[in-house]
Amino acid sequence: QVQLAESGGGSVQAGGSLRLSCVGFGIFGFNAMGWFRQAPGKEREFVSLIRWTGTSTYYADSVKSRFTISRDSAKNTAYLQMNSLKPEDTGVYYCAAGNVLNDYRSPIPYDYWGRGTQVTVSS
């Protein structure tokens, strides 16, 4: 059973924007939802995270000031607004949820994962 579902990926030109959504189904015991991405031949890397306890947000240095994460707790949904996209942003974007602390940059502590949505940015 897929417990997280991403949507909103697509193909855009450099400088364009996309908005990703992640909906959780029947997930429990999590304090944060976030986004990772993975390009072919590369490791999965942290992109952004938002806390369900408190209002803290976190961003990878490579996307800071360009991406904005938000949430709708009543809908178990997280969003990622991506602006000023660059070709190096290309990859499969995965939503993740878990009870994570200061180890949020690693994929290991996350309990739930979506199947990913493709983002392609052309130059």
MARNUPA-466941 format. One record per atom (N, C-alpha, C): x, y, z; residue number from 1; atom name. Coordinates in nm, 3 decimals. Example, Ala and Ser with C-alpha at 12.3 -4.5 7.8 and 13.67 -1.06 7.14 Angstrom:
// residues 2
      east     north        up   num   atome
     1.319    -0.569     0.780     1       N
     1.230    -0.450     0.780     1      CA
     1.320    -0.330     0.780     1       C
     1.285    -0.225     0.708     2       N
     1.367    -0.106     0.714     2      CA
     1.290     0.003     0.787     2       C
***
This chain:
// residues 123
      east     north        up   num   atome
     0.083    -0.119     0.000     1       N
     0.000     0.000     0.000     1      CA
     0.088     0.125     0.000     1       C
     0.065     0.211    -0.098     2       N
     0.136     0.338    -0.105     2      CA
     0.072     0.433    -0.006     2       C
     0.152     0.483     0.088     3       N
     0.099     0.570     0.192     3      CA
     0.131     0.717     0.171     3       C
     0.219     0.747     0.077     4       N
     0.244     0.882     0.033     4      CA
     0.234     0.887    -0.119     4       C
     0.171     0.991    -0.170     5       N
     0.153     1.004    -0.314     5      CA
     0.193     1.144    -0.359     5       C
     0.293     1.151    -0.447     6       N
     0.339     1.278    -0.501     6      CA
     0.267     1.310    -0.632     6       C
     0.257     1.438    -0.662     7       N
     0.204     1.483    -0.789     7      CA
     0.261     1.621    -0.819     7       C
     0.247     1.665    -0.943     8       N
     0.287     1.799    -0.981     8      CA
     0.415     1.808    -1.060     8       C
     0.483     1.697    -1.084     9       N
     0.603     1.700    -1.163     9      CA
     0.573     1.726    -1.309     9       C
     0.678     1.751    -1.385    10       N
     0.662     1.778    -1.527    10      CA
     0.791     1.830    -1.586    10       C
     0.780     1.882    -1.708    11       N
     0.894     1.937    -1.781    11      CA
     0.878     2.087    -1.796    11       C
     0.982     2.160    -1.762    12       N
     0.981     2.306    -1.774    12      CA
     1.115     2.353    -1.826    12       C
     1.117     2.474    -1.877    13       N
     1.242     2.537    -1.916    13      CA
     1.310     2.598    -1.794    13       C
     1.440     2.616    -1.804    14       N
     1.514     2.681    -1.697    14      CA
     1.451     2.816    -1.665    14       C
     1.438     2.843    -1.536    15       N
     1.374     2.964    -1.490    15      CA
     1.226     2.948    -1.461    15       C
     1.168     2.836    -1.499    16       N
     1.028     2.810    -1.477    16      CA
     0.999     2.762    -1.336    16       C
     0.871     2.730    -1.313    17       N
     0.825     2.691    -1.180    17      CA
     0.738     2.567    -1.187    17       C
     0.740     2.492    -1.078    18       N
     0.652     2.378    -1.057    18      CA
     0.610     2.376    -0.911    18       C
     0.494     2.318    -0.885    19       N
     0.447     2.300    -0.748    19      CA
     0.415     2.153    -0.726    19       C
     0.488     2.091    -0.636    20       N
     0.467     1.951    -0.603    20      CA
     0.376     1.938    -0.482    20       C
     0.297     1.831    -0.481    21       N
     0.211     1.799    -0.368    21      CA
     0.241     1.659    -0.320    21       C
     0.223     1.636    -0.192    22       N
     0.241     1.505    -0.132    22      CA
     0.128     1.482    -0.033    22       C
     0.049     1.378    -0.056    23       N
    -0.064     1.345     0.030    23      CA
    -0.034     1.214     0.102    23       C
    -0.049     1.215     0.234    24       N
    -0.031     1.095     0.314    24      CA
    -0.163     1.027     0.342    24       C
    -0.162     0.894     0.334    25       N
    -0.281     0.814     0.359    25      CA
    -0.254     0.721     0.478    25       C
    -0.327     0.743     0.588    26       N
    -0.317     0.654     0.702    26      CA
    -0.181     0.645     0.765    26       C
    -0.106     0.753     0.763    27       N
     0.025     0.752     0.827    27      CA
     0.013     0.809     0.968    27       C
     0.091     0.752     1.057    28       N
     0.085     0.790     1.198    28      CA
     0.225     0.802     1.255    28       C
     0.232     0.872     1.366    29       N
     0.356     0.879     1.441    29      CA
     0.467     0.956     1.373    29       C
     0.433     1.052     1.287    30       N
     0.534     1.132     1.219    30      CA
     0.532     1.274     1.272    30       C
     0.647     1.336     1.270    31       N
     0.656     1.475     1.312    31      CA
     0.704     1.567     1.201    31       C
     0.725     1.512     1.081    32       N
     0.774     1.593     0.971    32      CA
     0.746     1.525     0.839    32       C
     0.729     1.605     0.736    33       N
     0.724     1.557     0.598    33      CA
     0.823     1.638     0.517    33       C
     0.885     1.573     0.422    34       N
     0.986     1.641     0.344    34      CA
     1.001     1.584     0.205    34       C
     1.099     1.639     0.135    35       N
     1.125     1.603    -0.003    35      CA
     1.271     1.566    -0.023    35       C
     1.294     1.460    -0.098    36       N
     1.424     1.421    -0.147    36      CA
     1.418     1.414    -0.299    36       C
     1.532     1.413    -0.363    37       N
     1.537     1.396    -0.508    37      CA
     1.654     1.308    -0.546    37       C
     1.644     1.247    -0.664    38       N
     1.748     1.157    -0.709    38      CA
     1.759     1.164    -0.861    38       C
     1.879     1.194    -0.908    39       N
     1.909     1.191    -1.050    39      CA
     1.971     1.056    -1.085    39       C
     1.963     1.014    -1.212    40       N
     2.022     0.886    -1.251    40      CA
     2.169     0.877    -1.215    40       C
     2.208     0.768    -1.150    41       N
     2.346     0.749    -1.112    41      CA
     2.390     0.827    -0.990    41       C
     2.298     0.899    -0.928    42       N
     2.330     0.980    -0.811    42      CA
     2.259     0.925    -0.688    42       C
     2.310     0.963    -0.572    43       N
     2.245     0.926    -0.447    43      CA
     2.123     1.014    -0.423    43       C
     2.029     0.960    -0.349    44       N
     1.913     1.038    -0.310    44      CA
     1.957     1.148    -0.214    44       C
     1.918     1.272    -0.242    45       N
     1.962     1.384    -0.162    45      CA
     1.844     1.461    -0.102    45       C
     1.868     1.516     0.013    46       N
     1.769     1.595     0.083    46      CA
     1.742     1.725     0.010    46       C
     1.615     1.765     0.005    47       N
     1.576     1.890    -0.057    47      CA
     1.516     1.986     0.046    47       C
     1.412     1.942     0.116    48       N
     1.343     2.031     0.209    48      CA
     1.259     1.949     0.306    48       C
     1.225     2.011     0.419    49       N
     1.144     1.945     0.521    49      CA
     1.066     2.049     0.599    49       C
     0.946     2.009     0.643    50       N
     0.866     2.093     0.730    50      CA
     0.818     2.010     0.848    50       C
     0.822     2.069     0.966    51       N
     0.781     2.001     1.088    51      CA
     0.630     2.003     1.103    51       C
     0.575     1.891     1.153    52       N
     0.435     1.888     1.195    52      CA
     0.420     1.933     1.339    52       C
     0.525     1.924     1.415    53       N
     0.531     1.979     1.549    53      CA
     0.615     2.107     1.542    53       C
     0.550     2.220     1.565    54       N
     0.615     2.346     1.542    54      CA
     0.604     2.387     1.396    54       C
     0.674     2.490     1.358    55       N
     0.662     2.546     1.224    55      CA
     0.795     2.555     1.151    55       C
     0.896     2.485     1.197    56       N
     1.029     2.495     1.139    56      CA
     1.033     2.436     0.998    56       C
     1.109     2.500     0.912    57       N
     1.136     2.450     0.778    57      CA
     1.286     2.445     0.755    57       C
     1.327     2.356     0.665    58       N
     1.469     2.335     0.636    58      CA
     1.486     2.315     0.487    58       C
     1.600     2.363     0.435    59       N
     1.627     2.355     0.293    59      CA
     1.772     2.318     0.268    59       C
     1.793     2.241     0.163    60       N
     1.929     2.221     0.116    60      CA
     1.983     2.353     0.062    60       C
     2.113     2.372     0.076    61       N
     2.174     2.496     0.030    61      CA
     2.149     2.520    -0.119    61       C
     2.141     2.413    -0.196    62       N
     2.126     2.425    -0.340    62      CA
     1.990     2.478    -0.384    62       C
     1.890     2.472    -0.296    63       N
     1.755     2.516    -0.332    63      CA
     1.706     2.633    -0.247    63       C
     1.779     2.666    -0.146    64       N
     1.739     2.775    -0.056    64      CA
     1.720     2.904    -0.134    64       C
     1.613     2.975    -0.104    65       N
     1.569     3.100    -0.166    65      CA
     1.493     3.078    -0.296    65       C
     1.496     2.956    -0.350    66       N
     1.422     2.925    -0.472    66      CA
     1.300     2.837    -0.445    66       C
     1.310     2.748    -0.348    67       N
     1.202     2.655    -0.315    67      CA
     1.137     2.696    -0.184    67       C
     1.007     2.668    -0.171    68       N
     0.934     2.694    -0.048    68      CA
     0.847     2.574    -0.014    68       C
     0.863     2.522     0.107    69       N
     0.782     2.410     0.152    69      CA
     0.670     2.461     0.242    69       C
     0.554     2.399     0.234    70       N
     0.441     2.435     0.317    70      CA
     0.359     2.310     0.346    70       C
     0.258     2.323     0.429    71       N
     0.179     2.208     0.468    71      CA
     0.033     2.244     0.489    71       C
    -0.052     2.142     0.484    72       N
    -0.190     2.150     0.527    72      CA
    -0.210     2.029     0.617    72       C
    -0.197     2.050     0.747    73       N
    -0.197     1.940     0.841    73      CA
    -0.329     1.863     0.841    73       C
    -0.441     1.934     0.824    74       N
    -0.571     1.869     0.823    74      CA
    -0.584     1.769     0.709    74       C
    -0.509     1.790     0.602    75       N
    -0.513     1.702     0.486    75      CA
    -0.393     1.609     0.476    75       C
    -0.306     1.611     0.577    76       N
    -0.182     1.533     0.573    76      CA
    -0.107     1.556     0.441    76       C
    -0.094     1.682     0.406    77       N
    -0.039     1.718     0.277    77      CA
     0.075     1.818     0.292    77       C
     0.181     1.796     0.217    78       N
     0.292     1.889     0.207    78      CA
     0.306     1.935     0.063    78       C
     0.354     2.056     0.045    79       N
     0.373     2.114    -0.086    79      CA
     0.516     2.163    -0.101    79       C
     0.563     2.166    -0.223    80       N
     0.694     2.222    -0.253    80      CA
     0.680     2.312    -0.374    80       C
     0.686     2.442    -0.352    81       N
     0.685     2.539    -0.460    81      CA
     0.828     2.559    -0.507    81       C
     0.852     2.532    -0.634    82       N
     0.986     2.539    -0.690    82      CA
     0.989     2.648    -0.796    82       C
     1.067     2.751    -0.772    83       N
     1.082     2.863    -0.864    83      CA
     1.225     2.870    -0.914    83       C
     1.244     2.944    -1.022    84       N
     1.376     2.964    -1.080    84      CA
     1.449     2.832    -1.100    84       C
     1.380     2.736    -1.158    85       N
     1.436     2.602    -1.172    85      CA
     1.557     2.601    -1.265    85       C
     1.651     2.514    -1.232    86       N
     1.775     2.497    -1.307    86      CA
     1.783     2.355    -1.360    86       C
     1.859     2.332    -1.467    87       N
     1.874     2.196    -1.517    87      CA
     1.924     2.098    -1.411    87       C
     2.007     2.142    -1.320    88       N
     2.057     2.053    -1.215    88      CA
     1.951     2.015    -1.113    88       C
     1.832     2.075    -1.120    89       N
     1.720     2.034    -1.036    89      CA
     1.650     1.910    -1.092    89       C
     1.686     1.867    -1.210    90       N
     1.623     1.753    -1.274    90      CA
     1.643     1.626    -1.191    90       C
     1.536     1.549    -1.177    91       N
     1.543     1.423    -1.105    91      CA
     1.405     1.376    -1.065    91       C
     1.401     1.263    -0.999    92       N
     1.277     1.212    -0.941    92      CA
     1.267     1.266    -0.800    92       C
     1.157     1.331    -0.771    93       N
     1.134     1.389    -0.640    93      CA
     1.045     1.298    -0.558    93       C
     1.093     1.264    -0.439    94       N
     1.023     1.173    -0.349    94      CA
     0.978     1.246    -0.224    94       C
     0.855     1.221    -0.186    95       N
     0.805     1.268    -0.058    95      CA
     0.837     1.165     0.049    95       C
     0.866     1.213     0.169    96       N
     0.898     1.124     0.280    96      CA
     0.837     1.179     0.409    96       C
     0.804     1.089     0.501    97       N
     0.750     1.127     0.630    97      CA
     0.808     1.036     0.737    97       C
     0.822     1.090     0.856    98       N
     0.873     1.010     0.965    98      CA
     0.885     1.090     1.092    98       C
     0.923     1.022     1.195    99       N
     0.950     1.085     1.323    99      CA
     1.100     1.109     1.331    99       C
     1.142     1.221     1.277   100       N
     1.284     1.250     1.263   100      CA
     1.321     1.368     1.352   100       C
     1.446     1.372     1.389   101       N
     1.497     1.478     1.474   101      CA
     1.597     1.560     1.393   101       C
     1.720     1.572     1.440   102       N
     1.818     1.649     1.366   102      CA
     1.892     1.566     1.261   102       C
     1.842     1.446     1.235   103       N
     1.897     1.360     1.131   103      CA
     1.814     1.366     1.003   103       C
     1.741     1.473     0.982   104       N
     1.644     1.483     0.873   104      CA
     1.708     1.486     0.735   104       C
     1.836     1.518     0.725   105       N
     1.903     1.524     0.595   105      CA
     1.935     1.387     0.539   105       C
     1.927     1.283     0.621   106       N
     1.950     1.147     0.577   106      CA
     1.818     1.079     0.547   106       C
     1.810     0.995     0.443   107       N
     1.686     0.922     0.418   107      CA
     1.658     0.809     0.516   107       C
     1.756     0.769     0.594   108       N
     1.744     0.651     0.678   108      CA
     1.632     0.659     0.781   108       C
     1.613     0.769     0.854   109       N
     1.511     0.769     0.959   109      CA
     1.367     0.782     0.913   109       C
     1.342     0.800     0.785   110       N
     1.206     0.819     0.737   110      CA
     1.133     0.685     0.724   110       C
     1.009     0.683     0.771   111       N
     0.930     0.561     0.773   111      CA
     0.847     0.540     0.647   111       C
     0.808     0.647     0.582   112       N
     0.717     0.640     0.469   112      CA
     0.775     0.712     0.348   112       C
     0.753     0.655     0.231   113       N
     0.803     0.712     0.106   113      CA
     0.699     0.701    -0.004   113       C
     0.691     0.804    -0.086   114       N
     0.613     0.795    -0.207   114      CA
     0.693     0.729    -0.318   114       C
     0.630     0.711    -0.432   115       N
     0.695     0.646    -0.545   115      CA
     0.766     0.744    -0.637   115       C
     0.751     0.872    -0.613   116       N
     0.825     0.973    -0.685   116      CA
     0.749     1.036    -0.799   116       C
     0.790     1.158    -0.833   117       N
     0.737     1.229    -0.948   117      CA
     0.854     1.294    -1.022   117       C
     0.855     1.280    -1.154   118       N
     0.967     1.326    -1.235   118      CA
     0.961     1.476    -1.256   118       C
     1.075     1.541    -1.237   119       N
     1.092     1.683    -1.268   119      CA
     1.207     1.694    -1.367   119       C
     1.179     1.755    -1.481   120       N
     1.281     1.773    -1.584   120      CA
     1.289     1.920    -1.620   120       C
     1.409     1.976    -1.611   121       N
     1.432     2.116    -1.640   121      CA
     1.530     2.124    -1.757   121       C
     1.487     2.184    -1.865   122       N
     1.569     2.195    -1.985   122      CA
     1.637     2.332    -1.989   122       C
     1.754     2.336    -2.049   123       N
     1.830     2.459    -2.059   123      CA
     1.787     2.540    -2.180   123       C
***
